[in-house]
């Protein structure tokens, strides 16, 4: 029984409906087979104890498979949990029949049943964790033929406990593995994609918005869904409470991670310590929950490849599959929703941040404990050893604090991981088992001698890739985070970080109407050549173009002189406020956003000076620091406008050739994204070194745009703009201004030495640093 592929689903406009997805759904009972591998019986006691439930449950499936599919229908009358994939199938079938009530019912049941199944598995795992343990001491003393009998009896007791526990809550059909396609559907949260359209058609907009938000969290590049969310925000009856993640409990460690990095960006070290501790604890909890699923969830037998295999060989194959599953939990937990690659060294990374935050918060004893925990992963890391010496010197006289031991939870985590890796690498060496180690910190002495050469080569290749990734990957420590709401009706997100290949970048369309673009273009034609002193002279950036500019204050004075209309000057001011509203909201500004400068700029190609042209209209640069492409450094010092935090360009026309905005890497050569201007298109980005940019040559026509820069530092606000506002107020004319609070205590974003150098000339690093991030 299979499901047809979901088609692109659309609805009539007014209001514009959510846009839907296409997906492949297959319902099947057999999961993808594991590799067939064997484990030598040497020291099998530990391996068999770890795999006891896994082996016995696999055998137990044979006893229930006969009449399993008829054992319980969806929504079982027995009160036991039915198969959630069956419920999902019924929900999607009802969806395509446009039976919205039934679709909502079955889709919701499939989600809740899957969640309940995971909780039940974890509960049974915990309740049966000691079953049969009274036999364990005999494994160390018994010799001869009775030894294996004790092992088998111990396995049977553990298996009976879990089988009974699961049977009290789950139907036999519900205990069977689902297809990998169904797992993919739920892993990518596609049920919520169906639900958001279903609830939209039922008129339950609050629930539709919640489903849309939950789907979007795991699919952040889905621009149609992002625009749908903005539509939901403006619909009557939808409150802000609707935009919450229904899968939040499974991703709480990422919530703590983001809160910790935010606290660091504002130098709130006490709060950073709290959040990093929560992040570490929650990561360990999620990892344990994932590992429990490996043990209790039913699994297929490894593919049969050799009929001569006996019980020990088959048990070894299952054991290695189980241990590999447990190890892979590291990658699963460290992969952020919406990403396909895990965060490497996730727990060591958190510990690194935590000990630095503790140091800066004044908790030296805690920093020592955390640093000793980190050294369990990397015992010879020079930075960590140097920091430990620094902490010990600072604690001179406090012997107890100096001798603080590592965290017991981290010590147990490392010890368990090393024991599992040792068995897995034994299987790789002797039993042709395929294992991909998810950790970079695995010590070489765990790897058998015969595998070390290839292991070193693979590790070296991986490290080179990571270094190459670090070379290209920029960390934006500005304190701004893209992805906030778009509060203006008619404005849509056309491109965000993913299609723009960068960090904290966005392209918004619909910011201006065509008539507004025409009005400002006319204002530019009349006033720009006399606006701010350029007077149509050659551009300061290239001899092949003319350059004209106009500020709000100059536009007002020209209006007072009767050269331009007063309403046109006021429109120039108002669209700047419109841009600030969008930038403040989308980049989730943590404090008041002030105008640093606003400039209406027109660049015109000079006829007869374009042949063979190789230069740029505006060379590659960074808005708040001096870019040094050769060293990939960006020095935040004069004459750079170091106070600029956010930059925006609002385009007015597209009837010219060239003039595209482009972003580059820090080498100022590697182009990462291009944006073609058009009326009402706004490009926004953070002003720091993660966003070097330039403008291609304008080879024909005239390109006009409103350039805006914003700052969180009040004393760097645009005084000319405020003078214009005061002049309007003196004439009894009000101006449109964004309503923002102005907390005097608001902290400016912290500046990190990694991506933005401090205002001083010193290039020295602090002693307390991270191997990947300086704090």
C-alpha positions as CSV (number, residue, x, y, z in Angstrom):
1,X,0.0,0.0,0.0
2,X,1.6,3.3,-1.0
3,X,0.6,6.9,-1.2
4,X,0.6,9.0,-4.3
5,X,3.0,11.9,-4.3
6,X,1.6,15.1,-2.8
7,X,1.1,17.7,-5.5
8,X,1.5,21.4,-5.4
9,X,-1.6,22.6,-3.7
10,X,-3.0,26.1,-4.3
11,X,-6.1,27.9,-3.3
12,X,-8.0,30.9,-4.8
13,X,-6.7,34.3,-3.7
14,X,-8.4,36.8,-1.4
15,X,-6.9,36.2,1.1
16,X,-3.8,34.7,-0.5
17,X,-3.6,31.2,0.8
18,X,-0.6,29.3,2.0
19,X,1.4,27.7,-0.8
20,X,2.0,24.0,-0.4
21,X,4.6,21.4,-1.0
22,X,5.3,18.3,-3.0
23,X,6.5,15.2,-1.2
24,X,6.9,11.5,-1.6
25,X,5.1,9.3,0.9
26,X,5.3,5.6,1.0
27,X,3.8,3.4,3.6
28,X,5.7,0.2,4.3
29,X,6.5,-2.0,7.2
30,X,10.1,-2.9,6.4
31,X,12.7,-0.4,7.2
32,X,15.9,-0.1,5.2
33,X,18.1,-3.1,6.1
34,X,21.3,-2.6,8.1
35,X,24.7,-3.8,7.0
36,X,25.4,-7.4,7.8
37,X,28.4,-7.6,10.1
38,X,29.6,-9.9,12.8
39,X,31.3,-9.5,16.2
40,X,33.9,-11.9,17.4
41,X,32.8,-13.5,20.8
42,X,35.9,-12.1,22.5
43,X,34.8,-10.0,25.4
44,X,31.2,-10.3,24.3
45,X,29.8,-9.9,27.8
46,X,29.8,-6.1,27.6
47,X,28.5,-6.1,24.0
48,X,25.7,-8.5,24.7
49,X,24.6,-6.7,27.8
50,X,24.4,-3.5,25.8
51,X,22.5,-5.3,23.0
52,X,20.3,-7.6,25.1
53,X,17.0,-5.9,24.6
54,X,17.8,-5.2,21.0
55,X,18.5,-8.8,20.2
56,X,15.5,-10.2,22.1
57,X,13.1,-7.7,20.6
58,X,14.3,-8.6,17.2
59,X,13.6,-12.2,17.9
60,X,10.3,-11.3,19.5
61,X,9.0,-9.6,16.3
62,X,8.9,-13.1,14.7
63,X,6.3,-14.2,17.2
64,X,3.8,-11.3,16.5
65,X,4.3,-10.9,12.8
66,X,1.7,-13.4,11.8
67,X,-1.5,-11.4,12.3
68,X,-0.1,-8.1,13.0
69,X,-1.7,-5.9,10.4
70,X,-5.2,-6.9,11.5
71,X,-4.4,-6.7,15.2
72,X,-5.6,-3.1,15.7
73,X,-7.1,-0.5,13.5
74,X,-6.2,3.2,13.6
75,X,-7.6,4.7,16.7
76,X,-7.7,1.3,18.3
77,X,-10.6,0.6,20.6
78,X,-8.3,-1.2,22.9
79,X,-6.8,2.1,24.0
80,X,-3.3,1.1,22.8
81,X,-1.3,3.2,20.5
82,X,-1.9,2.3,16.8
83,X,0.6,2.6,14.0
84,X,1.2,6.3,13.4
85,X,2.1,5.8,9.8
86,X,-1.3,4.3,9.2
87,X,-2.9,7.4,10.7
88,X,-0.7,9.6,8.5
89,X,-1.7,7.7,5.4
90,X,-5.4,8.2,6.2
91,X,-4.9,11.9,7.0
92,X,-3.1,12.6,3.7
93,X,-5.7,10.6,1.7
94,X,-8.5,12.7,3.3
95,X,-6.5,15.9,2.5
96,X,-6.4,15.1,-1.2
97,X,-10.2,14.4,-1.0
98,X,-10.5,17.9,0.6
99,X,-12.2,16.2,3.5
100,X,-10.7,18.8,5.9
101,X,-12.2,17.7,9.1
102,X,-11.1,14.1,8.7
103,X,-7.7,15.2,7.4
104,X,-7.1,17.4,10.5
105,X,-8.2,14.5,12.8
106,X,-5.9,11.9,11.4
107,X,-2.9,14.1,10.9
108,X,-3.2,15.3,14.5
109,X,-3.5,11.8,15.7
110,X,-0.5,10.7,13.7
111,X,1.6,13.4,15.3
112,X,0.4,12.8,18.8
113,X,0.7,9.0,18.5
114,X,4.3,9.3,17.3
115,X,5.1,11.5,20.2
116,X,3.4,9.2,22.7
117,X,5.3,6.2,21.2
118,X,8.6,7.9,21.7
119,X,7.7,8.7,25.3
120,X,6.6,5.1,25.9
121,X,9.8,3.7,24.5
122,X,11.8,5.9,26.8
123,X,9.7,5.0,29.8
124,X,10.0,1.3,29.1
125,X,13.8,1.7,28.6
126,X,14.1,3.3,32.0
127,X,11.8,1.0,33.9
128,X,13.6,-2.1,32.5
129,X,17.1,-0.8,32.8
130,X,17.8,-3.0,35.9
131,X,15.9,-6.1,34.8
132,X,18.1,-9.2,35.1
133,X,20.9,-7.3,36.8
134,X,21.0,-9.7,39.7
135,X,22.6,-12.1,37.2
136,X,25.3,-9.7,36.1
137,X,27.9,-10.6,38.9
138,X,27.9,-14.2,37.7
139,X,29.2,-13.0,34.3
140,X,32.5,-12.1,36.0
141,X,32.9,-15.4,37.9
142,X,31.2,-18.1,36.0
143,X,33.4,-20.2,33.8
144,X,32.8,-23.0,31.3
145,X,29.5,-23.8,29.6
146,X,27.3,-22.0,32.1
147,X,28.7,-18.6,31.3
148,X,26.7,-18.1,28.1
149,X,23.5,-19.4,29.8
150,X,23.7,-16.6,32.3
151,X,24.1,-14.1,29.4
152,X,21.0,-15.5,27.6
153,X,18.9,-15.6,30.8
154,X,19.9,-12.0,31.5
155,X,18.9,-11.0,27.9
156,X,15.5,-12.9,28.3
157,X,14.6,-11.1,31.5
158,X,15.4,-7.7,30.0
159,X,13.5,-8.5,26.9
160,X,10.5,-9.8,28.7
161,X,10.3,-6.7,30.8
162,X,10.3,-4.4,27.7
163,X,8.0,-6.6,25.7
164,X,5.5,-6.5,28.6
165,X,5.9,-2.7,29.1
166,X,5.4,-1.9,25.4
167,X,2.5,-4.3,25.2
168,X,0.6,-2.4,27.9
169,X,0.6,0.8,25.7
170,X,1.3,-0.1,22.1
171,X,-0.5,-2.4,19.6
172,X,1.7,-5.1,18.0
173,X,1.4,-3.2,14.7
174,X,2.4,0.0,16.4
175,X,5.6,-1.6,17.6
176,X,6.8,-2.5,14.1
177,X,9.3,-0.2,12.2
178,X,7.9,2.3,9.7
179,X,9.4,3.0,6.3
180,X,12.3,5.4,5.9
181,X,10.1,7.6,3.8
182,X,7.6,8.0,6.6
183,X,10.5,8.8,9.0
184,X,11.7,11.4,6.5
185,X,8.2,13.0,6.3
186,X,8.1,13.4,10.1
187,X,11.8,14.4,10.3
188,X,11.2,17.3,7.9
189,X,7.8,18.1,9.6
190,X,5.8,17.7,6.5
191,X,2.7,16.7,8.5
192,X,2.5,20.4,9.6
193,X,2.7,21.5,6.1
194,X,-0.5,19.6,5.3
195,X,-2.0,20.8,8.6
196,X,-1.5,24.5,7.9
197,X,-3.5,24.3,4.6
198,X,-6.1,22.0,6.3
199,X,-6.7,24.4,9.1
200,X,-6.8,27.4,6.7
201,X,-9.6,25.7,4.8
202,X,-11.4,25.0,8.1
203,X,-11.1,28.7,9.0
204,X,-9.0,27.8,12.1
205,X,-6.4,30.5,11.4
206,X,-4.7,30.3,14.8
207,X,-4.0,26.6,14.4
208,X,-3.0,27.2,10.8
209,X,-0.4,29.8,11.8
210,X,1.0,27.5,14.5
211,X,1.4,24.6,12.0
212,X,3.0,26.9,9.4
213,X,5.5,28.2,12.0
214,X,6.3,24.7,13.2
215,X,7.0,23.6,9.6
216,X,9.1,26.7,8.9
217,X,11.4,26.2,11.9
218,X,12.7,23.0,10.2
219,X,12.5,24.5,6.7
220,X,13.8,28.0,7.0
221,X,14.6,28.3,3.3
222,X,11.0,27.8,2.4
223,X,10.3,31.4,1.3
224,X,6.7,30.7,0.4
225,X,6.0,29.5,3.9
226,X,7.7,32.5,5.4
227,X,5.5,34.8,3.3
228,X,2.5,32.7,4.4
229,X,3.5,33.3,8.0
230,X,3.5,37.1,7.4
231,X,0.1,36.8,5.9
232,X,-1.2,35.0,8.9
233,X,0.3,37.7,11.2
234,X,-2.0,40.2,9.5
235,X,-5.1,38.1,9.5
236,X,-7.9,38.9,12.0
237,X,-8.1,36.5,14.9
238,X,-4.4,35.4,14.7
239,X,-2.5,36.4,17.8
240,X,1.3,36.3,18.4
241,X,0.8,33.2,20.6
242,X,0.1,31.3,17.5
243,X,3.7,31.5,16.3
244,X,5.1,28.8,18.5
245,X,7.0,25.6,17.7
246,X,4.9,22.5,18.4
247,X,8.1,20.4,18.3
248,X,9.9,22.7,20.7
249,X,10.5,20.0,23.4
250,X,12.7,18.0,21.0
251,X,14.8,21.1,20.1
252,X,15.1,22.9,23.5
253,X,18.9,22.6,23.5
254,X,18.9,24.8,20.4
255,X,16.7,27.3,22.1
256,X,19.2,27.5,25.0
257,X,22.1,27.6,22.5
258,X,20.7,30.7,20.8
259,X,19.9,32.3,24.1
260,X,23.5,31.7,25.2
261,X,25.0,33.2,22.1
262,X,22.7,36.2,22.4
263,X,23.8,36.8,26.0
264,X,27.4,36.6,24.9
265,X,26.8,39.2,22.1
266,X,25.6,41.7,24.8
267,X,28.4,40.7,27.2
268,X,25.8,39.5,29.8
269,X,28.2,36.8,31.1
270,X,26.1,35.7,34.1
271,X,23.1,35.0,31.8
272,X,25.4,33.3,29.3
273,X,26.7,30.9,32.0
274,X,23.1,30.0,32.9
275,X,22.1,29.4,29.3
276,X,25.2,27.4,28.4
277,X,24.6,25.1,31.5
278,X,21.0,24.6,30.4
279,X,22.2,23.9,26.8
280,X,24.8,21.2,28.0
281,X,22.2,19.5,30.3
282,X,19.5,19.5,27.6
283,X,21.9,18.2,25.0
284,X,22.8,15.3,27.2
285,X,19.1,14.6,27.9
286,X,18.2,14.6,24.2
287,X,21.1,12.3,23.5
288,X,20.0,9.8,26.2
289,X,16.5,9.9,24.8
290,X,17.8,9.2,21.3
291,X,19.9,6.3,22.5
292,X,16.9,4.9,24.3
293,X,15.0,4.8,21.0
294,X,17.8,2.8,19.5
295,X,17.4,0.1,22.2
296,X,13.7,-0.1,22.5
297,X,12.4,0.7,19.0
298,X,11.9,-2.4,17.0
299,X,14.6,-3.0,14.4
300,X,14.9,-5.3,11.4
301,X,17.5,-8.0,11.3
302,X,20.6,-7.2,9.3
303,X,20.4,-8.4,5.7
304,X,21.1,-12.1,5.4
305,X,24.3,-12.6,3.4
306,X,25.9,-15.7,4.8
307,X,23.8,-18.7,5.8
308,X,26.7,-20.2,7.8
309,X,26.4,-17.5,10.5
310,X,25.6,-18.8,13.9
311,X,24.0,-17.3,16.9
312,X,27.1,-15.4,18.1
313,X,27.7,-14.0,14.7
314,X,24.1,-12.8,14.3
315,X,24.1,-11.4,17.9
316,X,27.4,-9.6,17.1
317,X,25.8,-8.0,13.9
318,X,22.9,-6.7,15.9
319,X,25.2,-5.5,18.7
320,X,27.3,-3.4,16.2
321,X,24.1,-2.0,14.6
322,X,22.8,-1.0,18.0
323,X,26.1,0.6,19.0
324,X,26.3,2.4,15.7
325,X,22.8,3.7,16.2
326,X,23.7,5.0,19.6
327,X,26.8,6.8,18.3
328,X,24.8,8.4,15.5
329,X,22.7,10.1,18.1
330,X,25.6,12.6,18.5
331,X,25.0,13.7,14.9
332,X,21.2,13.7,15.2
333,X,21.1,15.9,18.3
334,X,23.7,18.3,17.0
335,X,21.9,18.9,13.7
336,X,19.8,22.1,13.9
337,X,16.2,21.9,12.5
338,X,16.4,22.9,8.8
339,X,20.0,21.8,8.5
340,X,21.5,18.7,7.0
341,X,24.9,18.8,8.6
342,X,25.6,18.5,12.3
343,X,27.5,21.0,14.4
344,X,30.9,19.3,14.8
345,X,32.1,18.7,18.4
346,X,28.8,20.0,19.7
347,X,29.3,19.2,23.4
348,X,33.0,20.3,23.5
349,X,32.0,23.5,21.8
350,X,29.4,24.2,24.5
351,X,31.9,23.5,27.2
352,X,34.4,25.8,25.5
353,X,31.9,28.7,25.5
354,X,30.8,27.8,29.1
355,X,34.2,28.0,30.7
356,X,35.0,31.3,29.0
357,X,31.6,32.7,30.1
358,X,32.3,31.5,33.7
359,X,35.7,33.1,33.6
360,X,34.3,36.5,32.4
361,X,31.5,36.2,35.0
362,X,34.0,35.8,37.8
363,X,33.2,32.1,38.5
364,X,36.8,30.7,38.4
365,X,36.0,27.5,40.3
366,X,33.2,26.7,37.8
367,X,35.5,27.6,34.9
368,X,38.1,25.1,36.2
369,X,35.4,22.3,36.5
370,X,34.2,23.0,33.0
371,X,37.6,23.2,31.5
372,X,38.7,19.9,33.1
373,X,35.5,18.4,31.5
374,X,36.6,19.8,28.1
375,X,40.0,18.3,28.5
376,X,38.4,14.9,28.7
377,X,37.7,15.3,25.0
378,X,41.0,17.0,24.1
379,X,43.5,16.3,26.8
380,X,46.5,17.9,25.0
381,X,44.8,21.0,23.5
382,X,47.3,23.8,24.1
383,X,44.7,26.6,24.4
384,X,42.8,24.6,27.1
385,X,46.0,23.8,29.0
386,X,47.0,27.4,28.9
387,X,43.7,28.6,30.1
388,X,43.8,26.0,32.9
389,X,47.1,27.4,34.0
390,X,45.7,30.9,34.0
391,X,42.7,29.9,36.1
392,X,44.9,28.0,38.5
393,X,47.2,31.0,38.9
394,X,44.2,33.2,39.6
395,X,43.0,30.7,42.2
396,X,46.3,30.6,44.0
397,X,45.7,29.8,47.6
398,X,42.4,28.0,47.0
399,X,43.6,24.4,46.7
400,X,40.1,23.0,46.7
401,X,39.1,25.1,43.7
402,X,42.3,24.3,41.9
403,X,41.7,20.5,42.3
404,X,38.1,20.6,41.1
405,X,37.2,17.5,39.2
406,X,35.4,17.3,35.8
407,X,31.6,17.0,35.7
408,X,30.5,13.5,36.5
409,X,28.0,13.6,33.7
410,X,30.6,14.5,31.2
411,X,33.1,11.9,32.5
412,X,30.4,9.2,32.2
413,X,29.5,10.4,28.7
414,X,33.2,10.2,27.5
415,X,33.8,6.9,29.2
416,X,30.7,5.3,27.7
417,X,31.5,6.7,24.2
418,X,35.1,5.4,24.3
419,X,33.9,1.9,25.3
420,X,31.4,1.8,22.5
421,X,33.9,3.1,19.9
422,X,36.4,0.4,21.0
423,X,33.9,-2.3,20.2
424,X,32.8,-0.7,17.0
425,X,36.4,-0.3,15.7
426,X,37.0,-4.0,16.7
427,X,34.0,-4.9,14.4
428,X,35.4,-2.7,11.6
429,X,38.8,-4.5,11.9
430,X,37.7,-8.0,12.2
431,X,34.1,-8.2,10.9
432,X,34.0,-5.8,8.0
433,X,31.5,-3.6,9.8
434,X,30.9,-0.1,8.3
435,X,31.1,2.6,10.9
436,X,31.4,6.4,10.5
437,X,32.6,8.0,13.6
438,X,30.6,11.1,14.4
439,X,33.2,12.6,16.7
440,X,36.3,14.6,15.9
441,X,37.7,14.1,19.4
442,X,38.1,10.2,19.2
443,X,41.6,9.5,20.4
444,X,43.9,7.5,18.1
445,X,44.6,4.8,20.6
446,X,41.0,3.6,20.3
447,X,41.6,2.7,16.7
448,X,43.2,-0.7,16.0
449,X,46.8,-0.4,14.7
450,X,45.8,-2.0,11.3
451,X,43.2,0.8,10.7
452,X,45.2,3.8,11.9
453,X,46.8,4.7,8.7
454,X,43.5,5.0,6.8
455,X,41.9,6.6,9.9
456,X,44.6,9.3,10.0
457,X,44.1,9.9,6.3
458,X,40.4,10.3,6.6
459,X,40.7,12.5,9.7
460,X,43.3,14.7,7.9
461,X,41.0,15.1,5.0
462,X,38.1,15.9,7.3
463,X,40.1,18.5,9.1
464,X,41.2,20.1,5.9
465,X,37.5,20.4,4.9
466,X,36.6,21.9,8.2
467,X,39.5,24.4,8.0
468,X,38.4,25.2,4.5
469,X,34.8,25.6,5.8
470,X,36.1,27.9,8.6
471,X,38.0,29.9,6.0
472,X,34.8,30.6,4.1
473,X,32.3,30.6,7.0
474,X,31.8,33.9,8.7
475,X,30.4,34.3,12.2
476,X,28.4,37.5,12.6
477,X,28.7,38.7,16.2
478,X,26.7,41.9,15.6
479,X,23.9,40.8,17.9
480,X,21.4,40.9,15.0
481,X,19.6,37.8,13.9
482,X,17.8,37.6,10.5
483,X,14.4,36.0,10.3
484,X,12.1,38.3,12.3
485,X,8.6,39.3,11.1
486,X,7.9,41.6,8.1
487,X,5.3,44.0,9.6
488,X,4.3,45.9,6.5
489,X,1.4,44.8,4.3
490,X,2.4,43.9,0.8
491,X,6.1,43.5,1.5
492,X,7.4,40.0,0.8
493,X,10.7,38.2,1.3
494,X,12.3,37.3,-2.0
495,X,15.7,36.1,-0.8
496,X,17.2,35.4,2.6
497,X,20.5,34.0,3.9
498,X,20.4,30.7,2.0
499,X,19.9,31.9,-1.6
500,X,22.1,34.9,-0.8
501,X,24.8,32.5,0.4
502,X,25.6,34.5,3.5
503,X,24.7,35.6,7.0
504,X,22.2,38.3,8.0
505,X,21.1,39.3,4.4
506,X,17.7,39.8,3.0
507,X,15.9,41.0,-0.2
508,X,12.4,42.4,0.4
509,X,10.1,43.4,-2.5
510,X,7.0,45.7,-2.4
511,X,8.5,48.3,-0.1
512,X,7.5,51.1,-2.5
513,X,4.8,51.3,-5.1
514,X,5.6,52.2,-8.7
515,X,4.0,55.7,-8.2
516,X,6.2,56.3,-5.2
517,X,9.3,55.2,-7.1
518,X,8.3,57.6,-9.9
519,X,7.8,60.5,-7.4
520,X,11.2,60.0,-5.8
521,X,12.9,59.6,-9.2
522,X,11.4,62.9,-10.3
523,X,12.7,64.5,-7.0
524,X,16.1,63.1,-7.8
525,X,16.0,64.5,-11.3
526,X,15.2,68.0,-10.1
527,X,17.3,68.2,-7.0
528,X,20.0,65.6,-6.9
529,X,22.5,67.6,-9.0
530,X,22.4,70.5,-6.5
531,X,21.7,68.4,-3.5
532,X,24.8,67.8,-1.5
533,X,27.7,69.3,-3.5
534,X,28.4,66.6,-6.1
535,X,26.4,68.5,-8.7
536,X,26.6,65.8,-11.3
537,X,30.4,65.6,-11.2
538,X,32.2,62.4,-11.9
539,X,31.8,59.7,-9.3
540,X,34.4,59.6,-6.5
541,X,34.6,55.9,-7.2
542,X,35.0,55.8,-11.0
543,X,35.7,58.3,-13.8
544,X,33.2,56.6,-16.0
545,X,30.0,57.7,-14.1
546,X,28.4,60.8,-12.8
547,X,27.4,60.9,-9.2
548,X,24.5,62.8,-7.6
549,X,23.2,62.8,-4.1
550,X,20.5,64.2,-1.9
551,X,19.8,64.1,1.9
552,X,16.5,64.7,3.7
553,X,17.6,68.0,5.1
554,X,18.8,69.2,1.7
555,X,15.5,68.1,0.1
556,X,13.6,70.1,2.8
557,X,15.6,73.2,2.2
558,X,15.0,72.9,-1.6
559,X,11.3,72.6,-0.9
560,X,11.4,75.7,1.2
561,X,13.1,77.5,-1.7
562,X,10.3,76.3,-4.0
563,X,12.5,74.1,-6.1
564,X,10.8,70.8,-5.2
565,X,7.4,69.9,-3.8
566,X,7.1,69.8,0.0
567,X,5.2,66.5,-0.3
568,X,8.1,64.9,-2.2
569,X,10.6,65.9,0.4
570,X,8.3,64.4,3.1
571,X,8.0,61.2,1.1
572,X,11.7,60.9,1.0
573,X,11.7,61.1,4.8
574,X,8.7,58.7,5.2
575,X,10.2,55.9,3.1
576,X,13.3,56.0,5.2
577,X,11.1,55.4,8.3
578,X,9.5,52.5,6.4
579,X,12.9,51.0,5.8
580,X,13.8,51.3,9.4
581,X,10.7,49.6,10.6
582,X,11.5,46.6,8.3
583,X,15.1,46.5,9.3
584,X,14.4,46.7,13.0
585,X,11.9,43.9,12.9
586,X,13.5,41.5,10.4
587,X,16.9,41.6,12.0
588,X,15.4,41.5,15.5
589,X,17.2,44.6,16.8
590,X,17.8,44.2,20.6
591,X,17.7,48.0,21.1
592,X,16.6,51.2,19.5
593,X,17.7,51.6,15.9
594,X,18.8,55.1,14.9
595,X,19.4,56.5,11.5
596,X,23.2,57.0,11.0
597,X,22.9,58.5,7.5
598,X,20.4,58.6,4.6
599,X,21.4,59.4,1.1
600,X,19.5,59.4,-2.2
601,X,22.2,58.5,-4.7
602,X,22.0,58.4,-8.5
603,X,24.9,57.0,-10.7
604,X,24.8,57.7,-14.4
605,X,26.9,56.2,-17.1
606,X,28.9,58.8,-19.1
607,X,28.3,58.2,-22.8
608,X,31.5,57.5,-24.8
609,X,33.4,56.4,-21.7
610,X,32.2,52.8,-21.4
611,X,34.2,50.9,-24.0
612,X,36.6,48.4,-22.5
613,X,35.6,49.4,-19.0
614,X,36.8,47.0,-16.3
615,X,36.2,48.9,-13.1
616,X,33.3,48.9,-10.7
617,X,30.7,51.5,-9.9
618,X,31.5,51.1,-6.3
619,X,34.5,48.9,-5.3
620,X,34.1,46.1,-2.8
621,X,34.1,47.4,0.8
622,X,32.6,46.8,4.2
623,X,30.5,49.5,5.8
624,X,31.9,49.7,9.3
625,X,35.5,48.5,9.0
626,X,38.5,48.6,6.7
627,X,38.7,45.5,4.6
628,X,42.1,44.0,4.1
629,X,41.5,41.3,1.4
630,X,45.1,39.9,1.5
631,X,44.9,38.9,5.1
632,X,41.1,38.6,5.2
633,X,41.0,41.0,8.1
634,X,38.6,43.9,8.6
635,X,39.9,46.6,11.0
636,X,37.2,48.5,12.8
637,X,38.9,51.8,13.1
638,X,39.0,55.3,11.4
639,X,38.4,56.3,8.7
640,X,35.7,53.5,8.6
641,X,32.2,54.4,9.9
642,X,32.6,52.1,12.9
643,X,29.3,52.9,14.4
644,X,27.2,51.5,11.6
645,X,25.3,48.4,12.5
646,X,22.8,47.7,9.7
647,X,22.8,48.8,6.0
648,X,20.0,49.0,3.5
649,X,19.6,49.9,-0.1
650,X,16.1,50.8,-1.4
651,X,16.0,50.8,-5.2
652,X,13.9,53.2,-7.3
653,X,14.3,51.9,-10.9
654,X,15.7,49.2,-13.2
655,X,15.9,51.0,-16.6
656,X,19.6,51.0,-16.8
657,X,22.4,48.5,-17.6
658,X,24.7,47.1,-15.0
659,X,24.6,48.5,-11.5
660,X,24.0,45.2,-9.7
661,X,24.8,44.8,-6.0
662,X,27.0,41.9,-5.3
663,X,28.3,40.3,-2.1
664,X,31.8,38.7,-1.8
665,X,34.0,36.7,0.5
666,X,36.6,38.6,2.5
667,X,39.0,38.2,-0.4
668,X,36.9,40.8,-2.3
669,X,37.1,38.5,-5.3
670,X,34.8,35.5,-4.7
671,X,31.3,36.6,-5.5
672,X,28.7,34.9,-3.2
673,X,25.5,36.5,-4.4
674,X,24.1,39.1,-6.8
675,X,21.0,41.3,-6.6
676,X,19.4,43.0,-9.6
677,X,17.7,46.4,-8.7
678,X,14.1,47.0,-9.3
679,X,11.5,49.5,-8.0
680,X,10.6,49.0,-4.4
681,X,13.3,46.3,-3.7
682,X,15.1,46.7,-0.5
683,X,18.4,44.9,0.3
684,X,19.2,44.7,4.0
685,X,22.3,43.3,5.8
686,X,24.5,43.8,8.8
687,X,27.3,46.3,8.2
688,X,30.2,44.2,9.4
689,X,32.8,42.0,7.8
690,X,30.4,39.1,7.0
691,X,29.0,41.3,4.2
692,X,31.6,42.8,1.9
693,X,29.8,44.2,-1.1
694,X,30.2,46.3,-4.2
695,X,28.3,47.6,-7.3
696,X,29.0,46.6,-10.8
697,X,29.6,49.3,-13.4
698,X,26.6,51.2,-14.7
699,X,27.3,51.1,-18.4
700,X,24.1,52.8,-19.7
701,X,21.3,54.9,-18.1
702,X,20.9,56.2,-14.6
703,X,20.6,54.1,-11.4
704,X,19.0,55.7,-8.4
705,X,18.6,54.2,-4.9
706,X,18.1,55.4,-1.3
707,X,21.1,54.2,0.8
708,X,20.5,54.0,4.5
709,X,22.7,53.1,7.5
710,X,21.5,52.5,11.0
711,X,23.2,52.4,14.4
712,X,22.3,51.4,18.0
713,X,24.5,54.2,19.4
714,X,22.4,57.2,20.0
715,X,25.3,59.7,19.9
716,X,26.0,58.7,16.3
717,X,22.5,59.3,15.1
718,X,21.9,61.4,12.0
719,X,21.6,65.0,13.3
720,X,20.8,66.4,9.9
721,X,17.7,64.2,9.7
722,X,16.6,65.3,13.1
723,X,17.2,69.0,12.1
724,X,14.8,68.4,9.2
725,X,12.3,66.9,11.5
726,X,12.6,69.9,13.9
727,X,12.1,72.3,11.0
728,X,8.9,70.5,9.9
729,X,7.7,70.6,13.5
730,X,8.4,74.3,13.8
731,X,6.2,74.8,10.7
732,X,3.4,72.8,12.4
733,X,3.9,69.8,10.2
734,X,4.1,66.3,11.8
735,X,6.4,63.6,10.4
736,X,5.9,59.9,10.4
737,X,8.3,58.2,12.8
738,X,8.8,54.7,13.9
739,X,7.7,54.2,17.5
740,X,10.6,52.7,19.4
741,X,11.6,52.7,23.0
742,X,14.9,54.3,23.9
743,X,16.2,52.5,26.9
744,X,19.2,54.4,28.2
745,X,20.6,51.2,29.7
746,X,20.5,49.3,26.4
747,X,23.9,47.8,25.7
748,X,25.6,48.0,22.3
749,X,26.4,44.7,20.7
750,X,29.6,43.1,21.9
751,X,32.5,43.2,19.4
752,X,34.4,40.0,18.9
753,X,37.9,39.8,17.8
754,X,37.1,37.0,15.4
755,X,34.9,38.8,12.9
756,X,35.2,42.4,13.9
757,X,38.3,43.9,15.4
758,X,38.0,46.4,18.3
759,X,38.4,50.1,17.6
760,X,42.0,50.0,18.9
761,X,45.0,49.1,16.7
762,X,46.1,46.1,18.7
763,X,45.9,42.8,16.9
764,X,46.8,40.8,20.1
765,X,44.4,38.0,21.1
766,X,43.2,37.6,24.6
767,X,44.6,34.7,26.4
768,X,41.2,33.2,27.2
769,X,40.0,32.3,23.7
770,X,38.2,29.5,21.9
771,X,39.8,27.3,19.4
772,X,37.0,28.4,17.0
773,X,35.6,31.6,18.5
774,X,37.2,34.4,20.4
775,X,34.8,35.8,22.9
